[in-house]
Amino acid sequence: MDIIFASLPAYLDPICRVLRKFGCNIFYLRLESPLGSVKQRAVALREVGIVPLPLEDLSRFVVVLKDFSDPEKNFQIEARQLAPLEVLQAFDGLYPNNADIVTKLNTVMQCMVSGQIYAVSQVNFWARAHPSRKHVFIYPNVHGMLAFDLASNVSLLVVPMDTFFQGIATVARIFRKVMRAITATLTRKGTLAVTEPPDLQNVSASRVVFVTHKGLNYGDLFQKTLFYSDRIDSELHQENLLHFDYSDTPSPSKKIKWVCLGRQPQSFWLTLYYSLVAIGRGIVRVRRIQHIIGLLILARVYVRFKFYTKRLQAYPDLKVALIDYEVLCPKPLLLAFEAKNIKTVAVQERFFMPSFARVGTVLNTYLCASEYAAEVMRKSLTYSVDRYLPVGQYRSDNLIKARQSPPPRILEAPKAQGRKIIIALGFHTYLDWHDTQQEPDLNWKAHRHFLDEMIRLSQDIFNTFIVLRYKNVDWLSLPIFAEVVQQIESMENITISIDYERPFISYDLCAHSHLVIAKYTSLGNECMSVGIPVLFHDYTHNTKQVVANAFDSNPARIMCFNYQELLERARVVLSGDSHAMTPDYEYLKNVVYGGLGDGKVHKRIQAYIDSLLV
């Protein structure tokens, strides 16, 4: 029997050791340990045979379409089982300023129930690879109540011990707060009112706010400057624009108006009151046990909504909220903006995201990549948007700009020699072995597989120069890759780009290439929107058709499922035969991407935002 823990807290280690002695295979997807002790604990567990779920060691496993794009509408069915229309309608009066709130709450539920699908998918991959074995999937917390659609040979066991211990801690914390509140009331030295922290002062007159996810940098690759104006007197200038960060990332500069939305203490009494109001509204509609779970989720959404609306009271002049990475922005915050009549505007961050049924957003205006993308989202239950406005993929402007500049230094010599330039965009990988084994496509073996494929390609196609480019190159220090890195360093027509000193270097490289070969990345879509040929390397050492199963690129032949396909199509693209794959790329550029890769995406976005601030 295989026992798989969604997360493995330390207090379960003795039980796991006993189960191992009885012959059970014990795996985990994630270790729950205090910061700094994960590595030591992972090593100690490995010594007794308790290891991460080793998906990377499978000879072959099948990535099933429904694990990502949900063609059978399982998310919809599960969401309706947890929160049927009758329960959702009970909340109608709690959001008096939000239009069509029932539909939007259904959107929220759709995204919530899909939150465990990745963990479920990992377990399903393993279970389908071992159909004759029995598997038990254990959740030590209440998140397991949202796990569904498991393979037929997997049993789900939810033992919410984490929730029990957290409950004890919460009761103790509540008791302390109650005693402090009573003491403060009796002595009249305190107040139950929620006060605004200092970082909210002197910014209440702002008309527009930039809502960020984890600050203003995307790793070492680029900065989030899309919405900024260069004009000093513009309210969109970085130092004039108000910023909200819901992930509590600190301000990158003292000159920036920066508010961390999660830092304000939440009143216990208000939390209790809002929770009871929400539960009281819906409890009379409960008909099944599942409805209670849905009601608790909706109550939590309502509590967060009320706290966000309270925070927004300090900004009576706000008119527009510009949303960074729209599918990650908390839905209660988006609903709070709407309740305060603040228009939410977002630019589509990733072209591929709408193909995944597990993500979505709630917006007034969505500046999307194309009409093709808009149509996909209109059919989705996880997107609730008033208006779609196709503008293009905003980072594609960097490719047009880079074409007008000299090539990066790393390409100067190969170009002078007349070589065909291939930029190979690989996935990042993890630095610790206990984080990599359970990942279907970010594990070390998959990473090595891509490196080996690019080395092979450099040997099989004459007169080429391949540049390997990654999100970061921390993995170069790992001993497991030392041999292949040394091999690459010894070759004269393949190299690894290690320049991360300025943003958008990946775009500079792609702009001066003849072909981009990529694991699936938004940069690939952006390249094709401006006419740069791309082939997606959609397979690993033990999987294939991961992305193609969710995104149908037909009739364009851009997805490669084995080395022979990759080699043949790369040769065709580099040959310059206009009758071979050019029609494929023209279809993608003009239909899928809407012909909007013209270098003017940023101008269209700025023009729309300016129109809101007139």
N, C-alpha and C positions, 0 to 999 in steps of 0.2 A: 504493500500500500504506500502511496505517495501522500504525504501531508505537506501542504503548501500554505505558508502564512503570508497574507497580504503585507503585514508588517510584523516584526518579531521584537517585542519589548523584552528587556533583560530579565524580568521576573518570570518569564516562561522558559528560560534556558534549562533549569533542572528538569522540568516536565519533558522537554524535547530530548534531553539526554537519556531519560528513561525510555521514551518511545524508540529511540535509536537502538537501545539494548534489546528491545522486543522485535527488531528487524524492520521497523518502519523507515522509509526514506523521508528525511526532513529537509524541506527547502524553504526559502523565504524570497520575497520580492524586495523587501527593504528592511534594514536593521534600524530599530529605534534605540538610540544610545545618546548619552550626553556628548556634546561636541568634544572631539578629541579622543574619545574612547572607542569609536566605531572600528578602526583598523585593528586594534588589539583584540577586541571581542570577536571580530570576523575570523581572525587567525585562530583564536581559541576554539571557536565553534567548528572550524574546518578540520581541526585535529580529531574531532569525534564524528566527522562525517555530516555535519550540518552546514549546508552551503547555499549560495544563491541558486535560484532555478536556472540550470545550465542550458538555456536556449541556444547559446552559441555553439554548443557541442553536438547538437542534433545533426544528423547527416542531411536531413531535408525536412522542412515542415511547410505547411500550406497556410498562407495568409488569406483568410476568407473575407470576401467582399463585405459582408455584413458587419465585420468587426470594425470597419471604418466608416462606411457610407450608409449603412442601415437601409438597404433596399426593401426589406420586409416591414419597415415602419415599427420595429420593435421598441424604439425609444418612445414613439408616440403612444403605443399600447401601454407601456409601463407607466408613462407619465399620467395617462388617463386612469389607470388603476389606482395610482396614488392620490391623484387630485382630479376627480371627475368634474364635469362642468358644473354640477350642483355645488360642489365645495368652492370652486373658483368664484362662482357668482356671489357667494357670501361675502367676498372681500370687495365687492364693487363699491360700497359706500365708504370704505376706508381709504380710497384713493380718489377723492372727489374731483381733483384737477387733472387726472390722467385719463386721456381718451382711450376707449376700448381696452380697459385694464384687464378684462378677462383674457383676451387674446395675448396680452403682454405677459401676464402671469403664467399662462400656458407655455409661452416661450421660455420663461425662466425655469419652469419645471422640466421642460425638454432638456435644457442644458444641465440642470442639476442631476437628473437621472442618468445622464451619460458620463457623469464624472468618474465612475469606476470602470468604464468600458475598457480602458487601456490595461488595467490590472486583470480584468476578466479575459481580455484577448491573450495576454501572456500565458495565463493558465490554460486557456483553450488550445493554444499552439502546442503546448506540452502534452495535453491530454489526447489530442488528435494524433500526435506522433506515437503515443503508447495506448492504443485503443483497447488492449486486453487487460490493462491495469486499472485499479480503482484509485481515484484521486479525491482527497478531501481538501477543500479550500477554506481556510480559517481566517476570519476577520476578528481581531481583538477589540474592535470598536464598532460603533453604530453605522459606519459607512458601508458595512457589508449589507445593510438592509436595502441599499441601492444597487447591489450586484445582481444581475440577471442575465439570462441567455447563456448560461454555462453549457458546456458540452455534456452530452448524455452520460458520460462516465465520470462526471465531477459532481460531488455533493458539497453543498454550501453549509458552513457552520459559522454562525455569528455568536461569538462569546464576548460581549462588550465589557471586558475587564478594564480596558483603558478608560472607558466611559464611567465605570464604577469608581475608579480611583480619582478621576477628574471630578466626579460628582462630590466625593468626600471633600476634596480640596475646595470646590466651589461653595459647599455648605459652610465650611470653615471661614472662607473669605467673606461670605454673606453675613455670617454671624459677627465677624469683626466689624464689617461696615455698619451693621445695624447698631452695634454697641457704640461705635463712634458717632453715628447719627443721633442716637438718643442722648449721648453725653453732650454733643454740640448743641442740641435743642435745649436741654436743661440749663446749660451754662450760658446759652446765647452767644457762644464764641464761634459758631460756625454757621453754615448755610447749606441747604440741600440744592441750591440753584447751581446749574452748570455754568461755569465761567469760561470765557474764551481765553486761550493761551496767548502769550505775547505775540506770536508770529501772525496773528490775525489782525493786528492793529495797522492802521494807516493804509489799508488796501481796499476798504469797503466801497470806494467809488469806481472800482474797476468794472468795465463793461464786458470784458472777455477773459476767459480763463483757459489755460492749457492744462489738461488733465493727463498726467504722465504715468507710465508704468515703469517703475524701477529707474527713475532718473532720466537724464538726457543723452545717455550713450547706449548704443547697442554693442556691448562688448568692446572690442578694439576695431570694429569694422567701420562704423559710421556714427555720426551725431544726429540727433533728432532736431534738425533746424528747419523742417518743412514749413512751419507756420510763422516763422520769424520774418520781420521786415528789417531791412538795413537802415531805414530812415529813423534817425534819432527821435524825431517828434511823433512817430507812429505808436499807437497803443499796442501794436504787434511786435515792437522792438523787444528783444529778449529782456532788457532791464525794466521795461514798462509793463510787460505782460505778467499777469498774475498766474501762478502755477499751483496746482493741486497735485500732490502725489499720494495715492492711496496705498502704496506699498511701503510707506514710511522711509523712503530713501532720502537721506539728508541733502540739503541744498548744495549744489556744486559751487556756488559763489554767493558771497554776502550781498552782492549787488542785485541778485535776483529775488523777486517777491515770491517766496516759497512757503507753502503750507502743507504740512504732513497731516492728512485727514484723520489718521488713526491714532494720533497722539493724545487727543483730548480724552480725559477720563469719562467713562460712561456712567451715568447715574444708575445705581442699582434699582431705585424706586421706579424710575422711568422705564427701565428695561422690563421689570416685573409688570408694570402697568400695561405697556404696549403688548407684551406677550399675552396677558390675560384678555385684552381687548380682541386680539386676533383669534385666539383660541375660542373665546366666547362667541365670536361671529360664526365660526365654522363648525363648532362641535355639534350643533343640531343637524348638520348635513352629513355627519359621519354615519356610514352604514356598514363598513368593513374595517378590519384591523389595519389594512393598508392605508385607509383614509386617514388614520391617526398619524402615520408617518408623513403623509403629504401635508397634513394640517400643521405639523410641527415645522416642516420646511418652510411653508408659507408664513408661519408666525415669525420665524427667524428673519425671513426676507423683509417682513413688515417692520420689525424692530430696527433693522439696519436702515431701512428707508426713512423711518422717523428721525433717527439720529442724523442722517445725512441732511434731511430737510431742515433740521434745527441748526446744523452747521451753516447752511446756506443763508440763514436769516441775517448773518453778518454782512451779506453782500447784496443789498437790495437793488443795486444798479446792474447786476450781471444780466447780460442778454444772450451771450453765446458761450458754449463750452466746446472746446476743440479737443477731441478724444484721441489719445495715443493708443495704438494697438487695441482696436475697438473690441475684439472678441474676448479680451482679458479684463476689460473694465467692469467693475462690479455692477450687476444689473440694478440693485437697489439704489446705487448712486445715479445711474442713468434715469431711473424713475423719479428720483428726487429732483433732478434738473427739470424734468418735464413738469412736475408738480409746481415748481417755482416759475414756470413759463420761461425757462432758459433753454434756448434752442441747442440741441446737441448735433454736432457735425463731426464726422470722422471720414478719413481717407482709407480705402481698403489697403490693409497692410500686407497681406499675402494673397496672391491670386488664387492659390489652391484651397484656401481655408473653406470656402463654401461647399466644397466637395465632401467635407467631413461633417457628418450629422451631429457630432458631439460638441460643436462650437456654434456660437451665434451672438447676436447683439440686439439692442433696442435703441433706435435712433430716430431723430427727426429727418436728417439728411445724410445720405451715404454717398460720398464721392467715390464711386467704384471704378474698377479697372476697365470695364467695357459693358456694353449692353448684354453680351453673352453671359458675363458674370452676374449681372443684375437679374437676368432671367432665372439663373440657377437659384439665387437667393429668394426670389419671389415665390418659388415653389417649395422652399424650405420652411419647416415649422420652427426653426431656431432663429430665424431673423424676423424681427418686427420693425419695419422701417416705413416711414411715411413717404419718403421720396428718394429714389435712386437717380443719381446724376453721373453718367459715365464721363470720366475725365482722363483715364489712362493710369498707368502705374508710375507713381511719382518719381521713384528712383531711376527710372529709365532715362530721365533727363541727364543724369550723370554720364551715361554711355554716349549720348550725343555730344556732350561737352568734351568728354575725354578724346573722342575721335578727332577733335580739332586741335589737340595738343600732341606734342611728340610722345612716342611710346615710352613706357617705363624703361629704366636703364637695363633691367634684366632681359629685355627683348631686343635691345639695340643690335647686338652682335648677330643673333639668329636671323633677324630681319635683313641685315646687311648681306648675310650669306644666302638670302633667298629661300629660307626655310619656311614651311607652313607651320603656323603657330597654333597649338592646341592648349587651351586652358582647362585643367581638370579640377573641378570643384568637388572636394570630398566632404563627407560628414565629419563633425568633431567626434571625439571619443572620450571616455572617462579615464581618469588617472589611476583609479583604484580598482583592483580585480573584483572586489565584491560589489561594485556598481555596474560592471560591464556584462557579466555573464548572462543576466536575465534580459538584456536589451536585444530585440530582434535585429536591429540594423545599426546600432551604435557600439557593438561589442568589438573586442580587439581582433577577433578572427575576421570579421567583416571589414574592419579597417585595413588589415593586412591584405585581404583579398583585393580591395580596390587598388592599393599600391602595386601589388603584383600585376594586376591587369594593365595598369598604365605603363609599367616597365615593359611588359610584353608588347603592348601597342607601339611603344617607341622603337622596338626592334623589328616590328612587322610592317610599319609604314615608312617608306624611304623619305628622307629629306624633311623630317619634322622636328619640332622642338616643343616639348611638353613641359608646362609649368603647373605643378601641383599647388593648389591654394586651399586653405582651410580657414575656419572661423578663428582658430588659434593654433599654435604649434607647440603647446605644452607637452604633447605626446612624444615629441622628439627625444625627450629625456628618459623615456621608459625603456628599460633594457630589452623588453620583448620586441621592440622595433629597431634595435641597434643594427642588426644585420642588414635589414632591407634599406635603412637609411644610408648605411655605408655603401651599399650597392648603387643606390641612386647617385650618391656623391661621386662615385667613380665613373659614371657615364657622362658622355658629352652632349646628349640630346634630351635630357630630362633633368629637372631640378625642382626644388621645393622653395616656394616664396616664403621668406621669413620677415618681410618688411611690414610692420604694423605701426609705423610712427605717425602716419596721417590717415584720415578716413578715406574710404572709397577707393583704396588701391585695387581691390578686386575688380571694380568697374573699369579702372584704367587698363588692367590686363585684358579683360574680356573685350573691351572696345577695339583693341588692336590685334585680335585673334582672327583666325580663319574658321575655327570651330571651338565650341565649348562642349566638353563632356562633363556631366554633372550627376551626382546623386541629387535627389529632388530638392531644389532650392528655388526661392522666388527670383533670385538673380537669373536663373535660366529662363523663366517667363519674361522677365524684363529684356533680356538679350533678344529673344525671338520677336518681341514687340517692335524692336528697332531694326530687325533684319539680320541679326547675327545668328548663324545656324547653331543649334543645340541638339545634342543627343543625351537622353537621360539613361544613366546606368542603373536600371531598375532590377537589380538582382545582387545577391551576395553569394557566399560560399554555400549557403543552405536555404536560400529563399529566392523567389522571383515574382515579378508582377505585383509588388507591394503597392506602388503608386497607381499603376495602370488599372488596378482593380477598382479604384475609387474615382479616377479621372479618366474619362474616355477621350483620348486625343485623336481617335480615328476621324478622317482618313489619313491624318498625318502620321508618318512612321518615325516618331521621335523616341519611342520607348524601346529600349534594347533589353532583351531578357537572357542573353547569353553572349559570350565573347565573339562568336562568329558573326552574329548580327551587328554587334558594335563595330567590328573590324570592317565588314563589308560596307556598312553605311558611312563610316568615317572616310573610307576610300572614295566613295561616291561624292560626298560633300567636298572633299579636298580636291577632287578632280575638276570641279567647276562645271560639270555637265548640267546645263540649264534644264534639260529635259528629264533629269533623274529625280531629285528631291526638292527642287525649287517650288513646284506647285504645293507641296506639303507645307513649306514655310510661308508661302503667300497666303494659304488658307488660314494659318494660325495668326499671322500678322494682321490680316484685314478682317477676318470674321471673329475669331476667338478673342483677339486683343483689340478689335474694333478700329484698327488703323490709327490709334491714338499715341503711338510711340514716335511722336514728332518733335520731341524736345520742348514742348510747350505745356506739359502737364502742370508744372508748378505755376505757370501764369494763369491757367484755368482755375486752379484751386484758390489762388490769391484773389482773383477777380470775384469768385463767389463769396469768399469770406468778407471782402471789402463791401460787397453789396448788402451784407447783413448789418454792417456797422454804419451805414449812411445815416 
